[in-house]
Amino acid sequence: MAAEISRWSRRYVLTGAIALCCWQVATVAGLPRRTTVALAVYGFVFHVVFGKAYALVPAYFDADLVSERAPAVQFPFVAAGAACLAIDPLLARGFRVDLGALGGGLWAIGVAVFVGSIAVTIGGPLRRGTTGTGDHNADRRSLDRFANRFVPVVLLYLLAGTYETAALRIGAFPPLIGVQAAATHLLAAGSAALLVVTLGFRLLPRFLGAHPTRLSAALVLPAAATAPAFIAGGFADRRLLPVGAALMVFGVGGFALVVFRMWLQSDTRRIGLYALVPSATFGVVGVLFGGLFAVGGAAPALIETHLRVNLLGFLGLMIVGTSFQFYPPRLDAFPGSSNRSASVAIAALACGLAIEVLGVAAATAFGPVATSLSAGATALGRWLTLLGAVGYASLVASVFAARSN
């Protein structure tokens, strides 16, 4: 079973890497925001989340996935669903097939398979408090057990965001909130980001040889778990937005401090770990943007930047870094496959996004005076992130090709 799940995990990750490249191409080309968000959230982030969750989550509960066929059954539904959701905004309204409704329905079926298989797998171990933590890490069991309790919250957010996605497009069911931005926040902040923070307290300490305290998790995880519900609800009642934003700043900011502290205390410097610090930094910048929006509204350019900082900076760099930990570049895979190539990909993503953010900030601060400079910086930054995305996808694909031979 383990070998089959591992193969499907790699397929999900590779699909996510391809979606990352498509997202950056769409951004450079100036395609509609609905397309870029669909490629980012449904295509890139969640394909990697699904693939690695199948491989990691059961082990964190000392369990075996209830069915090795679940990843194979889910894959065509979520892959086709994400593609339909991304293509739909590009088509004329008179197109014979409603790709939005089709994509929402396919995505919902795939998510139901994922949530069902993971829930059945971890249900018993969660009640028993099983962690799968070995005796050599006995001192980590308390923290691991606490972090495990937030996995069901991740699944609930995934279900809520998926229902909202489908309800907004199919029309047969009443939406929870009725705003696409709420669905995006339920999925990206509620499910993906919370899973990153939850597994971050289990996975990153092993990577870095560090020991975060249970107190830090007790402060960070509840805030990160409750904030997305307030933020999503804030699209219906704006009084909830400042509460959600404050909780998110506390949760993601606290997680960033934990990451910084572990990094400084660690002597481990593998190539993928170099993405952790910029990822955590962008996470703080992203939630601060969200805090500003909650109290004062936002210009369209800042909303776009907020999305990219969170999806590419925080989630994206975390995914890229941990991917290189699981799938380190192999010198014999293809010409140019090396740690240096991986470092170039990470640097291109991080620096490109930073240049883009600075360009938008300059335009916001100095107005028309900085318009041309801002446009040039934004274009340069986006081309650099495209270069980094292609580099990441190429390296991951080369590792997978070498393993299949």
C-alpha positions as CSV (number, residue, x, y, z in Angstrom):
1,M,0.0,0.0,0.0
2,A,2.8,2.5,0.9
3,A,4.4,2.3,-2.5
4,E,1.1,2.9,-4.3
5,I,0.2,5.9,-2.1
6,S,3.7,7.3,-2.6
7,R,3.3,7.1,-6.4
8,W,0.0,8.9,-6.3
9,S,1.4,11.4,-3.9
10,R,4.1,12.3,-6.4
11,R,1.5,12.6,-9.2
12,Y,-0.5,15.1,-7.1
13,V,2.7,17.1,-6.3
14,L,3.7,17.2,-10.0
15,T,0.2,18.3,-11.0
16,G,0.5,21.1,-8.4
17,A,3.9,22.1,-9.8
18,I,2.4,22.3,-13.3
19,A,-0.5,24.4,-12.0
20,L,2.0,26.7,-10.3
21,C,3.6,27.4,-13.7
22,C,0.2,27.9,-15.3
23,W,-0.7,30.4,-12.6
24,Q,2.5,32.4,-13.1
25,V,1.9,32.4,-16.9
26,A,-1.7,33.6,-16.4
27,T,-0.5,36.3,-14.0
28,V,2.1,37.6,-16.5
29,A,-0.5,37.5,-19.3
30,G,-2.9,39.5,-17.2
31,L,-5.7,36.9,-17.2
32,P,-8.8,37.4,-14.9
33,R,-8.3,37.1,-11.2
34,R,-10.8,34.3,-11.0
35,T,-8.6,32.3,-13.3
36,T,-5.4,33.0,-11.4
37,V,-7.0,32.3,-8.0
38,A,-8.4,29.0,-9.3
39,L,-5.0,27.9,-10.6
40,A,-3.4,29.0,-7.3
41,V,-5.8,27.5,-4.8
42,Y,-7.5,24.6,-6.5
43,G,-4.7,23.7,-8.9
44,F,-1.4,24.4,-7.1
45,V,-1.9,24.5,-3.3
46,F,-4.5,21.8,-2.9
47,H,-3.1,19.3,-5.3
48,V,0.1,19.4,-3.2
49,V,-1.9,19.3,0.0
50,F,-3.9,16.3,-1.1
51,G,-0.8,14.4,-2.2
52,K,1.3,15.0,0.9
53,A,-1.7,14.6,3.2
54,Y,-2.3,11.1,1.9
55,A,1.4,10.3,2.6
56,L,1.8,12.1,5.9
57,V,-1.4,12.4,7.9
58,P,-2.1,8.6,8.4
59,A,1.5,8.2,9.7
60,Y,1.0,11.1,12.2
61,F,-1.9,9.0,13.7
62,D,0.0,5.7,13.5
63,A,-2.6,4.4,11.0
64,D,-2.8,3.2,7.4
65,L,-5.0,4.9,4.9
66,V,-8.3,3.2,4.8
67,S,-8.0,2.5,1.1
68,E,-5.0,2.7,-1.2
69,R,-7.4,3.4,-4.1
70,A,-8.7,6.7,-2.6
71,P,-5.9,8.9,-4.2
72,A,-6.5,7.4,-7.6
73,V,-10.3,7.8,-7.3
74,Q,-10.1,11.4,-6.2
75,F,-7.4,12.6,-8.7
76,P,-9.4,12.9,-11.9
77,F,-12.2,14.7,-10.1
78,V,-10.1,17.4,-8.5
79,A,-7.8,17.8,-11.5
80,A,-10.7,18.2,-13.9
81,G,-12.6,20.4,-11.5
82,A,-9.6,22.7,-11.0
83,A,-9.1,23.0,-14.8
84,C,-12.8,23.8,-15.3
85,L,-12.8,26.4,-12.6
86,A,-9.7,28.1,-14.1
87,I,-11.0,28.0,-17.7
88,D,-14.6,29.1,-17.1
89,P,-13.8,32.9,-16.6
90,L,-12.1,32.9,-20.0
91,L,-15.1,31.7,-22.0
92,A,-18.0,33.7,-23.3
93,R,-21.3,33.4,-21.4
94,G,-22.9,31.6,-24.4
95,F,-20.7,28.6,-24.1
96,R,-22.8,25.4,-24.2
97,V,-21.3,23.9,-21.1
98,D,-21.3,25.7,-17.8
99,L,-17.7,24.9,-16.8
100,G,-18.1,26.7,-13.5
101,A,-20.9,24.4,-12.4
102,L,-19.2,21.3,-13.8
103,G,-15.9,22.3,-12.1
104,G,-17.6,23.0,-8.8
105,G,-19.4,19.6,-8.9
106,L,-16.3,17.6,-9.9
107,W,-14.2,19.3,-7.2
108,A,-16.9,18.6,-4.5
109,I,-16.9,14.9,-5.4
110,G,-13.1,14.7,-5.2
111,V,-13.0,16.5,-1.9
112,A,-15.7,14.2,-0.5
113,V,-13.4,11.2,-1.4
114,F,-10.5,12.8,0.3
115,V,-12.3,13.9,3.5
116,G,-14.1,10.6,3.8
117,S,-10.9,8.5,3.5
118,I,-8.9,10.7,5.9
119,A,-11.7,11.0,8.4
120,V,-12.2,7.2,8.6
121,T,-8.5,6.7,8.8
122,I,-7.8,9.0,11.7
123,G,-11.1,8.8,13.6
124,G,-10.1,6.0,16.0
125,P,-6.5,7.1,16.6
126,L,-7.7,10.6,17.2
127,R,-10.0,9.5,20.0
128,R,-7.3,7.3,21.5
129,G,-4.7,10.1,21.3
130,T,-2.4,8.0,19.1
131,T,0.4,10.1,17.5
132,G,2.8,7.6,15.8
133,T,5.6,9.3,17.6
134,G,8.5,6.9,18.3
135,D,10.1,6.3,21.6
136,H,13.2,8.3,20.5
137,N,10.9,11.3,20.3
138,A,8.9,10.7,23.4
139,D,9.4,14.2,24.5
140,R,7.5,15.4,21.5
141,R,4.3,13.4,22.1
142,S,2.4,16.0,24.0
143,L,2.9,18.6,21.3
144,D,2.2,16.1,18.5
145,R,-1.0,15.0,20.2
146,F,-2.2,18.6,20.6
147,A,-1.4,19.4,16.9
148,N,-3.3,16.3,15.7
149,R,-6.5,17.6,17.2
150,F,-6.6,20.4,14.6
151,V,-6.6,18.1,11.6
152,P,-10.4,17.6,11.8
153,V,-10.8,21.5,11.8
154,V,-8.8,21.5,8.5
155,L,-11.2,19.0,7.0
156,L,-14.2,21.0,8.2
157,Y,-12.9,24.2,6.5
158,L,-12.2,22.2,3.4
159,L,-15.8,20.9,3.3
160,A,-17.2,24.4,4.0
161,G,-15.1,26.0,1.3
162,T,-15.9,23.3,-1.2
163,Y,-19.6,23.6,-0.5
164,E,-19.5,27.3,-1.0
165,T,-17.5,26.9,-4.2
166,A,-20.1,24.5,-5.6
167,A,-23.2,26.4,-4.3
168,L,-22.1,29.6,-5.9
169,R,-21.8,28.0,-9.3
170,I,-24.5,25.3,-9.4
171,G,-27.3,27.2,-7.8
172,A,-29.2,24.2,-6.5
173,F,-28.0,24.7,-2.9
174,P,-28.1,27.9,-0.8
175,P,-24.6,29.2,-0.2
176,L,-23.3,29.7,3.3
177,I,-22.2,33.3,2.7
178,G,-22.7,33.9,-1.0
179,V,-19.3,35.5,-1.8
180,Q,-16.5,33.9,-3.7
181,A,-13.9,35.6,-1.6
182,A,-15.4,33.8,1.4
183,A,-14.9,30.4,-0.3
184,T,-11.3,31.3,-1.1
185,H,-10.6,32.2,2.5
186,L,-12.2,29.1,3.9
187,L,-10.1,27.0,1.6
188,A,-6.8,28.9,1.6
189,A,-6.7,30.3,5.1
190,G,-9.0,27.8,6.8
191,S,-7.8,24.6,5.3
192,A,-4.5,25.0,3.6
193,A,-2.8,27.5,5.9
194,L,-4.1,25.8,9.0
195,L,-2.8,22.5,7.8
196,V,0.6,24.1,7.2
197,V,0.7,25.5,10.7
198,T,-0.6,22.2,12.2
199,L,1.9,20.0,10.4
200,G,4.5,22.7,10.9
201,F,4.5,21.9,14.6
202,R,5.1,18.2,13.7
203,L,7.2,18.3,10.5
204,L,9.4,21.4,10.7
205,P,10.9,20.6,14.2
206,R,12.1,17.2,12.8
207,F,13.6,18.9,9.7
208,L,15.4,21.5,11.8
209,G,16.2,19.4,14.9
210,A,14.4,21.9,17.0
211,H,11.9,21.7,19.9
212,P,9.1,24.3,19.9
213,T,7.2,24.5,23.2
214,R,3.7,23.2,23.6
215,L,2.8,26.6,24.9
216,S,3.6,28.1,21.5
217,A,1.3,25.7,19.8
218,A,-1.4,26.3,22.4
219,L,-1.3,30.0,21.6
220,V,-0.8,29.8,17.8
221,L,-3.1,26.9,16.7
222,P,-6.4,28.0,18.3
223,A,-6.0,31.5,16.8
224,A,-5.1,30.1,13.3
225,A,-8.1,27.8,13.6
226,T,-10.7,30.3,14.5
227,A,-9.6,33.3,12.4
228,P,-10.7,32.0,9.0
229,A,-14.3,31.5,10.3
230,F,-14.5,35.1,11.4
231,I,-12.9,36.4,8.1
232,A,-15.3,34.4,5.9
233,G,-18.2,35.5,8.1
234,G,-17.0,39.1,7.7
235,F,-17.9,39.1,4.1
236,A,-21.6,38.9,5.3
237,D,-21.1,41.0,8.4
238,R,-18.1,43.4,8.2
239,R,-18.0,43.7,12.0
240,L,-16.5,40.2,12.1
241,L,-13.6,41.1,9.8
242,P,-11.4,43.0,12.4
243,V,-11.8,40.1,14.8
244,G,-10.8,37.6,12.2
245,A,-7.9,39.7,11.0
246,A,-6.5,40.2,14.5
247,L,-6.7,36.5,15.2
248,M,-5.0,35.7,11.9
249,V,-2.2,38.2,12.6
250,F,-1.7,36.6,16.0
251,G,-1.8,33.1,14.6
252,V,0.4,33.5,11.5
253,G,2.7,36.0,13.3
254,G,3.2,33.6,16.2
255,F,3.9,30.7,13.8
256,A,6.5,32.9,12.0
257,L,8.2,33.6,15.3
258,V,8.3,29.9,16.0
259,V,9.8,29.3,12.6
260,F,12.4,32.0,13.0
261,R,13.4,30.7,16.5
262,M,13.7,27.1,15.2
263,W,15.8,28.3,12.3
264,L,18.2,30.3,14.4
265,Q,18.6,27.4,16.9
266,S,19.2,24.8,14.2
267,D,22.4,23.7,12.7
268,T,20.7,22.0,9.8
269,R,20.9,23.9,6.5
270,R,19.5,21.7,3.7
271,I,18.4,23.5,0.6
272,G,14.7,23.3,1.1
273,L,14.9,24.8,4.5
274,Y,16.1,28.1,3.1
275,A,12.5,28.7,1.9
276,L,11.1,28.6,5.4
277,V,12.2,32.1,6.5
278,P,10.9,34.0,3.5
279,S,7.7,31.9,3.6
280,A,7.1,32.9,7.2
281,T,8.0,36.5,6.5
282,F,5.6,36.7,3.6
283,G,3.0,35.2,5.9
284,V,3.3,38.1,8.3
285,V,3.2,40.6,5.4
286,G,0.1,38.9,4.0
287,V,-1.9,38.9,7.2
288,L,-0.9,42.6,7.9
289,F,-2.3,43.4,4.5
290,G,-5.5,41.6,5.5
291,G,-5.6,43.6,8.7
292,L,-5.4,46.9,6.8
293,F,-8.3,45.7,4.5
294,A,-10.4,44.8,7.5
295,V,-10.3,48.3,9.0
296,G,-10.0,50.5,5.9
297,G,-10.9,48.7,2.7
298,A,-8.5,48.1,-0.1
299,A,-7.6,49.1,-3.7
300,P,-7.8,46.3,-6.4
301,A,-4.0,46.3,-6.8
302,L,-3.5,45.7,-3.1
303,I,-6.1,42.9,-3.1
304,E,-4.1,41.2,-5.9
305,T,-0.9,41.7,-4.0
306,H,-2.5,40.3,-0.8
307,L,-3.5,37.2,-2.7
308,R,-0.1,36.6,-4.2
309,V,1.8,37.3,-0.9
310,N,-0.3,34.7,0.9
311,L,-0.7,32.1,-1.8
312,L,2.7,32.3,-3.4
313,G,4.8,33.8,-0.6
314,F,3.5,32.0,2.5
315,L,1.9,28.8,1.2
316,G,3.9,28.6,-2.1
317,L,7.4,28.9,-0.6
318,M,6.5,26.6,2.3
319,I,5.4,24.0,-0.3
320,V,8.5,24.5,-2.4
321,G,10.8,24.3,0.5
322,T,9.2,21.1,2.0
323,S,9.0,19.6,-1.5
324,F,12.8,19.9,-1.8
325,Q,13.1,18.3,1.6
326,F,11.1,15.3,0.5
327,Y,12.4,15.2,-3.1
328,P,15.9,16.6,-3.0
329,P,17.5,17.4,-6.5
330,R,19.5,14.5,-7.9
331,L,22.7,15.3,-9.8
332,D,22.2,12.4,-12.1
333,A,18.5,13.2,-12.9
334,F,19.1,15.7,-15.7
335,P,21.7,18.3,-16.6
336,G,21.5,21.2,-14.1
337,S,19.7,19.3,-11.4
338,S,21.4,20.3,-8.2
339,N,21.0,22.1,-5.0
340,R,22.3,25.3,-6.7
341,S,19.4,25.0,-9.2
342,A,17.0,24.6,-6.3
343,S,18.4,27.7,-4.6
344,V,18.0,29.7,-7.8
345,A,14.3,28.6,-8.0
346,I,13.7,29.6,-4.4
347,A,15.5,32.9,-4.8
348,A,13.6,33.7,-8.0
349,L,10.2,33.1,-6.3
350,A,11.1,35.0,-3.1
351,C,12.9,37.9,-4.8
352,G,10.4,38.2,-7.6
353,L,7.5,38.4,-5.3
354,A,9.4,40.9,-3.0
355,I,10.1,43.2,-6.0
356,E,6.4,42.9,-7.1
357,V,5.2,43.9,-3.6
358,L,7.7,46.8,-3.4
359,G,6.5,48.0,-6.7
360,V,2.8,48.0,-5.6
361,A,3.7,49.6,-2.3
362,A,5.6,52.4,-4.2
363,A,2.6,53.1,-6.4
364,T,0.3,53.2,-3.3
365,A,2.6,55.5,-1.3
366,F,3.7,57.9,-4.1
367,G,0.7,57.8,-6.5
368,P,1.2,58.8,-10.1
369,V,4.8,59.8,-9.6
370,A,5.8,56.1,-9.2
371,T,3.4,54.6,-11.7
372,S,5.9,53.7,-14.4
373,L,8.4,52.5,-11.8
374,S,5.7,50.4,-10.2
375,A,4.6,48.8,-13.5
376,G,8.2,47.9,-14.3
377,A,8.9,46.4,-10.9
378,T,5.6,44.4,-11.0
379,A,6.4,43.0,-14.5
380,L,10.0,42.1,-13.5
381,G,8.8,40.5,-10.3
382,R,6.2,38.4,-12.1
383,W,8.7,37.2,-14.7
384,L,11.1,36.2,-12.0
385,T,8.4,34.2,-10.2
386,L,7.6,32.5,-13.5
387,L,11.3,31.6,-13.8
388,G,11.2,30.2,-10.2
389,A,8.1,28.2,-10.8
390,V,9.5,26.6,-14.0
391,G,12.7,25.8,-12.2
392,Y,10.8,24.2,-9.3
393,A,8.6,22.1,-11.6
394,S,11.5,21.0,-13.6
395,L,13.5,19.8,-10.6
396,V,10.5,18.0,-9.1
397,A,9.7,16.4,-12.5
398,S,13.4,15.3,-12.9
399,V,13.4,13.6,-9.4
400,F,10.1,11.8,-10.1
401,A,11.4,10.6,-13.5
402,A,14.6,9.3,-12.0
403,R,12.6,7.4,-9.3
404,S,10.3,5.8,-11.9
405,N,13.3,4.4,-13.8
